[in-house]
Amino acid sequence: MKYIQAEYSGPLNGTVHIPGAKNSSLAILAAACLADNIVTLEGIPHIDDVRLIAEIGRDIGLKLTQNAGQVIIDPRWIHSSVIDPGKASSYRASYYFVGALLSKFGRVTIGLPGGDDFVSRPMDQHIKVFKALGAEVRLYKDYYEVEAAELKGADIYFDTLTSGATMNAMMMAVLAKGRTQLHNAAMDPEVCDTARFLNQLGARIYGAGTDRIRIEGVPYLNGGMHTVIPDRLIAGAFLMAAGLNGGQVTVKDVIPEHLGSCLAKLEEIGMHVECGENSITAYGTGALKATRIRAGMYPSFATDLQQPMTALLLQAEGKSIVTDRVYPKRFAHVPQLRRLGAEIEMRQESAFIRGGLPLRGGWVHATDVRAGICLLMAGFTAEGSTCITGVEHIERGYEDVIGSFRSIGAKLSMRELDAQEISSRIHMQG
């Protein structure tokens, strides 16, 4: 079993080039199935979720090749809309294949989505979209079927902000007959990126980036080329790393406007931030100040950044409060941080953090991508060695987590031990 060993690293200094956004890539790779010709994508990260999409694509006839930093997709050979339930249930974004395949095949069979499970992220808004556009949904124990003889445009009012369902709705609506209007739509940069990609192929999507999106159905989509936006969530985590022990980190190939709420919080707790045209430099200028974080949907502070921010706030003297109402159960990192000596009290959807206390190394487990980065960051400030299992979750979202953090001076390495030996060491730690 693999694990990452992190050591106290002192100030982190250096430059990191940010890859394409995972959350854009997963939607756009599926959306390419809507095209009637070859699609070329740039900026797709080399992560496990993308490799899984490639496997699913091969199963259904989608031809996907990688060449000189490009991903070339030929959807003309897709012959099936039955997605292997085991593969579909291995990651959350599998539901995009419904939006991408239903208009062409009339029926999609697919496993229930998996990935990071923050107490089974609900599918209700996706199902609402499917039904509103004229589909019938049948749920089974391990999979579900969506069937529609014809998709027709509709007015859809989301009950809650959801980027996944907003992007899925756009995919389904581009080839539906008539007009679709999405109300209370998510405004994330990844939603805008997916809309730009579809429009590049000939879709007619208007208003992406606002809470009301209009889609005029078209009879078909062409091929085309698109470059995925940079991953603002990875960029945010590296900028936070600069504040752990008073370092200086520059992230390149980013869009600073996508990180507005994150940068404001870093300034608020005492860091200094400088933005260029496509780069951001964060300086850990000294003592950090405690603060309150309320995670929300874009443009609020991202729920995906509350976990690495928690690791940073452990270094801030006083009491900080991190509240997450997007995914109130997204606090599996808290008991793991406690194993390192952190004092954090949970009250409903809020974590009360007593910062400024020394951390000590130990064995901890990452339950999702961002929790893993949080534990790594804590390990860089802890005395001794911090060993992190659950590496597969980190590799779902980071293409080279070891190399990226080493490039800014972090001390970490990938190691391997027999699972029984790891279990024994964790038990000895208590």
ZIPEHU-V445722 format. One record per pair of residues at least 4 apart in sequence whose ideal C-beta (glycine too) atoms are under 8 Angstrom apart, sorted by the first residue. I is the first residue (numbers start at 1). GAP is how many residues later the second one is. D is the distance in whole Angstrom. If there is no record, write none. Layout:
I:GAP:D
I:GAP:D
//
This chain:
1:388:7
1:415:7
1:416:6
1:417:7
1:418:4
1:421:6
2:387:8
2:389:5
2:390:8
2:412:6
2:413:7
2:414:5
3:384:5
3:385:6
3:386:5
3:388:6
3:411:8
3:412:6
3:413:7
3:414:7
3:419:7
4:372:7
4:383:7
4:384:5
4:387:6
4:390:7
4:397:7
4:398:7
4:408:6
4:409:7
4:410:6
4:411:7
5:380:6
5:381:7
5:382:5
5:383:8
5:407:6
5:408:5
5:410:5
6:355:8
6:370:5
6:373:3
6:374:6
6:376:8
6:379:7
6:380:5
6:381:8
6:382:7
6:404:7
6:405:7
6:406:4
7:354:8
7:372:7
7:373:8
7:377:8
7:378:6
7:379:8
7:404:4
7:405:7
8:372:7
8:373:7
8:374:6
8:375:6
8:376:7
8:403:7
9:235:8
9:236:7
9:371:4
9:372:8
9:400:6
9:401:5
9:402:5
9:403:8
10:235:5
10:237:8
10:399:7
11:234:5
11:235:5
11:236:4
11:237:8
11:273:7
11:398:7
12:229:5
12:230:6
12:232:6
12:233:7
12:235:4
12:237:6
12:368:7
12:393:8
12:396:5
12:397:5
12:398:6
13:234:5
13:235:5
13:236:7
13:395:6
13:396:6
14:235:6
14:236:7
14:393:5
14:394:4
14:395:6
15:234:8
15:235:5
15:236:8
15:237:6
15:392:7
15:393:8
16:222:5
16:233:7
16:234:7
16:235:5
16:236:7
16:388:6
16:391:6
16:392:6
17:234:8
17:235:5
17:236:5
18:212:5
18:213:6
18:216:6
18:217:5
18:220:8
18:233:5
18:234:7
18:235:5
18:236:5
19:24:7
19:26:4
19:27:8
19:211:7
19:212:6
19:215:7
19:380:6
20:4:7
20:5:6
20:22:8
20:23:3
20:24:6
20:25:5
20:207:8
20:208:4
20:209:7
20:210:7
20:211:6
21:4:6
21:24:8
21:168:8
21:169:6
21:172:7
21:207:6
21:208:5
21:209:6
21:210:4
21:211:7
21:212:8
22:4:6
22:23:6
22:25:6
22:27:7
22:209:6
22:211:8
22:212:8
22:375:5
23:4:7
23:70:8
23:140:7
23:165:8
23:167:4
23:208:8
23:210:8
24:4:6
24:165:8
24:166:4
24:169:4
24:170:6
24:204:5
24:205:6
25:4:6
25:16:8
25:18:8
25:19:5
25:20:6
25:25:6
25:203:5
26:4:7
26:23:6
26:24:7
26:27:7
26:65:8
26:67:4
26:70:7
27:4:6
27:66:7
27:69:5
27:137:8
27:140:5
27:144:8
27:163:7
27:167:5
28:4:7
28:13:7
28:165:7
28:166:6
28:169:5
28:198:7
28:200:6
29:12:7
29:15:7
29:21:7
29:24:5
29:28:8
29:35:8
29:42:7
29:44:7
30:23:7
30:63:7
30:66:4
30:67:5
30:69:7
30:70:5
30:141:7
31:65:7
31:68:8
31:69:6
31:136:8
31:140:5
31:163:6
31:166:6
31:167:6
32:7:4
32:9:7
32:30:8
32:41:4
32:43:6
32:68:8
33:29:6
33:42:5
33:45:6
33:64:7
33:67:4
33:68:6
33:71:8
34:41:7
34:66:5
34:69:7
34:70:8
34:137:6
34:140:7
34:141:7
34:164:7
34:167:7
34:187:5
35:4:5
35:38:8
35:40:5
35:166:5
35:186:5
35:187:7
35:188:5
35:189:7
36:39:7
36:40:7
36:184:5
36:185:6
36:186:7
36:187:7
37:39:7
37:185:5
37:186:3
37:187:8
38:34:7
38:35:7
38:36:5
38:38:8
38:185:4
39:33:8
39:34:4
39:35:8
39:36:7
39:162:7
39:184:5
39:185:6
39:186:8
39:187:7
40:30:6
40:31:7
40:32:5
40:33:8
40:183:8
40:184:8
40:185:4
40:186:8
41:29:7
41:30:5
41:31:8
41:32:7
41:184:8
41:185:6
41:186:8
41:187:7
42:27:6
42:28:5
42:29:8
42:183:8
42:184:7
42:185:4
42:186:7
43:184:5
43:185:4
43:186:8
43:187:8
44:6:6
44:27:5
44:184:6
45:5:6
45:186:7
45:354:5
46:4:7
46:5:8
46:353:4
46:354:8
47:4:7
47:348:7
47:349:6
47:350:6
47:351:7
47:352:5
48:4:6
48:344:7
48:347:5
48:348:5
49:4:7
49:42:5
49:44:7
49:66:8
49:347:5
49:348:7
50:4:7
51:4:7
52:4:7
52:35:6
52:38:6
52:39:6
53:4:6
53:11:8
53:40:8
54:4:7
54:10:5
55:4:7
55:32:6
56:4:7
56:6:8
56:27:6
56:28:7
56:31:5
56:32:7
56:38:8
56:41:7
57:4:8
57:5:3
57:6:8
57:7:5
57:16:8
58:4:7
58:6:7
59:21:7
59:24:7
59:25:6
59:28:7
60:18:5
60:19:7
60:20:4
60:21:7
60:22:7
60:23:7
60:41:8
61:16:5
61:17:4
61:18:4
61:19:6
62:11:7
62:12:7
62:13:6
62:15:7
62:16:5
63:10:7
63:11:4
63:12:8
63:14:6
64:7:7
64:8:7
64:9:5
64:10:8
65:6:8
65:7:5
66:4:7
66:5:5
66:6:7
67:5:6
78:23:7
78:26:7
80:25:8
81:16:8
81:20:4
81:21:8
81:23:7
81:24:4
81:26:6
81:27:5
81:28:7
82:26:8
82:27:5
82:28:8
83:4:7
83:5:5
83:11:7
83:14:6
83:25:7
83:26:7
83:27:4
83:28:7
84:4:6
84:27:7
85:4:6
85:25:7
85:26:3
85:27:8
85:57:5
85:58:5
86:4:7
86:25:7
87:7:8
87:24:7
88:6:4
88:9:7
88:22:5
88:23:3
88:24:7
88:25:7
88:26:8
88:55:8
89:5:7
89:22:4
89:23:6
89:24:7
89:25:4
89:53:7
90:4:8
90:24:5
90:25:7
91:22:7
91:23:6
91:24:4
91:305:7
92:21:5
92:22:6
92:23:3
92:24:6
92:29:7
92:72:8
93:20:7
93:22:7
93:71:7
94:16:6
94:17:7
94:19:5
94:20:8
95:4:8
95:15:7
95:18:5
95:28:7
95:31:5
95:69:7
95:73:6
96:4:6
96:68:8
96:71:7
96:72:6
96:75:7
97:4:6
97:11:6
97:13:6
98:4:6
98:10:5
98:12:6
98:28:7
98:32:7
98:48:5
98:70:7
98:74:8
99:30:8
99:68:8
99:69:4
99:70:7
99:71:8
99:72:3
99:73:4
100:71:5
101:4:5
101:7:5
102:4:7
102:5:7
102:6:5
102:28:8
102:33:6
102:44:6
102:46:6
102:49:7
102:70:6
103:48:6
103:69:7
103:72:4
103:73:7
104:71:8
106:41:6
106:42:6
106:43:6
107:38:6
107:39:7
107:40:4
107:41:8
108:37:7
108:38:5
108:39:8
109:34:6
109:35:8
109:36:5
110:33:6
110:34:7
110:35:8
110:36:8
111:31:6
111:32:5
112:11:8
112:30:6
112:31:6
112:32:6
113:8:7
113:10:7
115:281:7
116:251:8
116:252:4
116:253:6
116:277:7
117:4:7
118:209:4
118:211:5
118:212:5
118:250:8
119:210:4
121:206:8
123:4:6
124:4:6
124:35:8
125:4:7
125:33:6
125:34:7
125:35:7
125:37:5
125:40:4
126:4:7
126:38:7
126:39:5
126:42:6
127:4:6
127:10:5
128:4:6
128:28:7
128:30:8
128:31:8
128:37:8
129:4:6
129:27:6
129:36:6
129:39:6
129:40:4
129:43:6
130:5:4
130:7:5
130:16:5
130:18:8
130:42:7
131:4:6
131:5:8
131:6:6
132:22:4
132:23:8
132:24:5
133:15:7
133:18:5
133:19:6
133:20:7
133:21:6
133:23:8
133:36:8
133:39:5
133:40:7
133:43:6
133:47:7
134:14:5
134:15:8
134:16:6
134:17:5
134:18:5
134:20:8
134:42:8
135:11:5
135:12:6
135:13:4
135:16:7
136:10:7
136:11:5
136:12:7
137:7:6
137:8:7
137:9:5
138:6:6
138:7:5
138:8:8
138:9:8
139:5:5
140:4:6
140:5:8
150:27:7
151:21:6
151:22:8
151:24:7
151:25:4
151:26:7
151:66:8
152:24:6
152:25:5
152:26:6
153:20:6
153:23:5
153:24:6
153:25:3
153:26:5
153:27:4
153:62:7
153:64:6
154:26:6
155:25:8
155:26:5
155:28:7
156:13:6
156:24:7
156:25:7
156:26:5
156:27:7
157:26:5
157:27:6
158:4:6
158:7:7
158:8:7
158:24:7
158:25:7
158:26:4
158:27:7
158:28:8
159:25:8
160:24:8
161:23:7
161:24:8
161:25:5
161:136:4
162:4:6
162:24:6
163:4:6
163:23:4
163:25:5
163:27:6
163:28:6
163:134:7
163:135:8
164:4:6
165:4:6
165:21:8
166:4:7
166:16:6
166:19:5
166:20:4
166:22:8
166:25:5
166:47:7
167:4:7
167:19:8
167:23:7
167:24:6
167:27:5
168:4:6
169:4:6
169:11:7
169:13:6
169:16:8
170:4:7
170:12:8
170:21:8
170:24:6
170:25:6
170:28:6
170:33:8
170:35:6
170:38:8
170:43:7
170:45:6
171:23:8
171:27:7
172:4:6
173:7:4
173:9:8
173:42:4
173:44:7
174:24:6
174:29:4
174:30:8
174:31:7
174:41:6
174:43:7
174:44:6
174:47:7
175:42:6
175:43:7
175:44:7
175:45:7
175:46:7
176:4:6
176:39:8
176:41:5
177:40:5
178:39:6
179:35:7
179:36:7
179:37:6
179:38:7
180:34:7
180:35:4
180:37:7
181:31:7
181:32:7
181:33:5
181:34:8
182:30:7
182:31:4
182:32:8
182:33:7
183:28:7
183:29:6
184:27:6
185:6:7
185:22:8
185:23:8
185:25:7
185:26:5
185:27:6
185:28:5
186:5:5
186:111:6
186:112:7
187:4:7
187:5:8
187:22:6
187:23:6
187:24:6
187:110:8
187:111:5
187:112:7
188:4:7
188:109:7
188:110:4
189:4:6
189:40:6
189:43:6
189:66:7
189:69:5
189:109:7
190:4:6
190:39:7
191:4:6
191:17:6
191:18:7
192:4:6
192:16:5
192:17:5
193:4:6
193:35:7
193:36:5
194:4:6
194:14:8
195:4:6
195:8:8
195:10:5
195:13:4
195:18:7
196:4:6
196:12:7
196:30:7
197:4:7
197:27:8
197:29:4
198:5:4
198:7:6
198:23:7
199:4:5
199:5:7
199:6:6
200:24:5
200:25:7
200:26:5
201:20:4
201:21:5
201:22:7
201:23:5
202:16:6
202:18:7
202:19:5
202:20:5
202:22:8
203:12:7
203:15:6
203:18:6
204:11:7
204:12:4
204:13:8
204:14:6
205:8:7
205:9:7
205:10:5
206:7:7
206:8:5
206:9:8
206:10:8
207:5:5
207:6:5
207:7:6
208:5:6
229:26:6
229:29:7
230:5:7
230:23:5
230:24:5
230:25:6
230:28:8
231:4:6
232:4:6
232:22:7
232:23:7
232:26:4
232:27:5
232:30:8
232:70:8
233:4:7
233:69:6
233:71:5
233:72:6
233:137:8
234:4:7
234:163:8
234:164:7
235:4:6
235:16:5
235:19:5
235:24:6
235:45:7
236:4:6
236:23:6
236:26:5
236:66:7
236:69:5
236:72:7
237:4:7
237:68:7
237:71:4
237:133:8
237:136:5
237:140:8
238:4:8
238:11:6
238:13:5
238:166:8
238:170:7
239:10:6
239:12:6
239:20:8
239:23:7
239:24:8
239:27:6
239:34:7
239:41:6
239:43:4
240:4:8
240:26:7
240:42:8
240:65:8
240:68:5
240:69:6
240:71:7
240:72:5
240:137:7
241:6:7
241:8:6
241:67:8
241:136:6
241:139:7
241:164:8
241:167:7
241:169:7
242:5:5
242:6:6
242:7:4
242:29:7
242:40:4
242:41:6
242:42:5
243:4:8
243:23:7
243:26:7
243:27:8
243:28:5
243:39:7
243:41:4
243:45:6
243:69:5
243:72:7
244:40:7
244:67:7
244:68:6
244:71:6
244:133:6
244:136:6
244:137:5
245:39:7
245:70:8
245:135:7
245:136:6
246:38:4
246:39:7
246:40:7
247:36:8
247:37:5
247:161:7
247:162:7
248:33:7
248:34:7
248:35:5
248:36:7
249:32:7
249:33:5
249:159:5
250:29:6
250:30:7
250:31:4
250:32:8
251:28:7
251:29:5
251:30:8
252:26:7
252:27:5
253:25:6
253:26:8
254:4:7
254:5:7
254:24:6
254:25:6
254:26:6
255:4:8
255:23:7
256:4:8
256:7:7
256:19:4
256:20:8
256:22:8
256:23:8
256:24:5
259:4:5
259:21:7
260:4:6
260:39:6
261:4:7
261:38:6
261:39:6
261:40:5
261:41:7
262:4:7
262:39:7
262:40:7
262:43:6
263:4:7
263:10:5
263:12:7
263:17:7
264:4:6
265:4:7
265:26:7
265:28:7
265:36:6
265:44:7
266:5:4
266:7:6
266:16:6
267:4:6
267:5:7
267:6:6
268:21:7
268:23:6
269:19:5
269:20:5
269:21:8
269:22:5
269:43:8
269:44:7
269:47:6
270:15:6
270:16:7
270:17:6
270:18:5
270:19:5
270:46:8
271:11:6
271:12:6
271:13:6
271:14:6
271:17:7
272:10:7
272:11:4
272:13:5
273:7:6
273:8:7
273:9:5
273:10:8
274:6:7
274:7:5
274:9:8
275:4:8
275:5:5
276:4:7
276:5:8
284:4:8
287:29:8
287:30:7
288:24:7
288:25:8
288:27:5
288:28:4
288:29:7
288:67:7
289:27:6
289:28:8
289:29:7
290:23:7
290:26:5
290:27:7
290:28:3
290:29:6
290:30:4
290:63:8
290:65:6
291:22:7
291:25:7
291:29:6
292:28:7
292:29:5
292:30:8
292:31:7
293:8:6
293:13:6
293:16:6
293:20:8
293:27:7
293:28:7
293:29:5
293:30:7
294:6:7
294:7:7
294:29:5
294:31:8
295:5:7
295:6:5
295:7:7
295:8:4
295:10:8
295:11:4
295:27:7
295:28:7
295:29:4
295:30:7
295:31:6
296:4:3
296:5:7
296:7:7
296:29:7
296:30:6
297:6:8
297:29:6
298:4:7
301:4:6
301:5:7
301:8:8
302:4:8
303:21:6
303:23:4
303:24:6
303:27:6
304:65:8
304:66:5
305:4:6
305:65:7
306:4:6
306:16:5
306:18:5
306:24:7
306:64:8
307:4:7
307:23:7
307:26:5
307:63:4
307:64:5
307:66:7
307:67:4
308:4:7
308:62:6
308:65:5
308:66:5
308:69:6
309:4:6
309:13:7
310:4:7
310:12:6
310:23:7
310:24:8
310:27:7
310:34:8
310:41:6
310:43:7
310:64:6
311:26:7
311:62:8
311:63:5
311:64:8
311:66:4
311:67:5
311:70:8
312:4:7
312:65:7
313:7:4
313:9:7
313:40:5
313:42:5
314:23:7
314:28:6
314:39:6
314:41:5
314:43:7
314:45:7
314:64:6
314:67:7
315:40:6
315:41:7
315:66:6
316:4:6
316:39:4
316:40:7
317:38:6
317:39:4
318:36:8
318:37:6
318:38:7
319:33:6
319:34:7
319:35:6
319:36:7
320:32:8
320:33:4
320:35:6
321:29:6
321:30:7
321:31:6
321:32:7
322:28:7
322:29:5
322:31:7
323:26:6
323:27:4
323:28:8
324:4:6
324:6:5
324:7:7
324:25:6
324:26:8
325:24:6
326:4:8
328:20:7
328:21:4
330:38:8
331:15:6
331:20:6
332:4:7
332:35:4
332:36:7
332:39:6
333:4:6
333:33:8
333:34:7
333:37:8
333:38:4
333:41:5
333:42:6
334:4:7
334:8:8
334:10:5
334:12:6
334:17:6
335:4:7
336:4:7
336:28:4
336:29:6
336:30:8
336:35:7
336:39:6
337:5:4
337:7:6
337:27:8
337:37:7
337:38:7
337:41:6
338:4:5
338:5:8
338:6:6
339:23:5
339:24:7
339:25:5
339:90:7
340:19:5
340:20:6
340:21:7
340:22:6
340:24:7
340:38:6
340:39:8
340:42:5
340:46:7
341:16:7
341:17:7
341:18:5
341:19:5
341:41:8
342:11:7
342:15:7
342:17:6
342:36:7
343:10:7
343:11:4
343:14:6
344:7:5
344:8:7
344:9:5
344:10:7
345:6:7
345:7:4
346:4:7
346:5:6
346:6:8
347:5:7
358:24:8
358:25:7
359:19:6
359:22:6
359:23:4
359:24:7
360:22:6
360:23:5
360:24:6
361:18:7
361:21:5
361:22:6
361:23:3
361:24:5
361:25:4
361:26:8
362:20:8
362:22:8
362:24:6
362:25:7
362:67:5
363:24:5
363:26:7
363:59:7
363:62:6
363:63:5
363:66:5
364:11:5
364:22:7
364:23:7
364:24:6
364:25:8
365:23:7
365:24:5
365:25:5
366:5:5
366:6:3
366:9:6
366:22:6
366:23:7
366:24:4
366:25:7
366:27:5
366:28:6
367:4:5
367:23:6
367:26:7
368:4:7
368:25:5
369:4:7
369:24:6
369:25:6
369:27:6
369:28:4
369:29:7
370:4:6
370:27:8
371:4:6
371:19:8
371:22:7
372:4:6
372:16:6
372:18:6
372:19:7
372:21:5
372:22:4
372:29:8
373:4:6
373:21:7
373:25:8
373:28:8
374:4:7
375:4:6
375:11:7
375:13:5
376:4:7
376:10:8
376:12:6
376:18:8
376:25:7
376:29:7
376:34:8
376:36:7
377:4:7
378:4:6
378:8:7
379:6:8
379:7:3
379:9:7
379:33:7
380:30:6
380:31:7
380:32:8
382:4:5
387:28:8
387:38:8
388:6:8
389:33:6
390:4:7
391:4:6
391:23:7
392:4:7
393:4:8
394:4:6
394:7:5
395:6:7
398:6:7
400:4:5
401:4:6
402:4:6
402:10:6
402:11:7
402:12:6
403:4:6
404:4:8
405:5:4
405:7:6
406:4:6
406:6:7
417:4:5
417:5:5
417:8:8
418:4:7
419:4:6
420:4:6
421:4:7
422:4:6
423:4:6
424:4:6
425:4:7
//
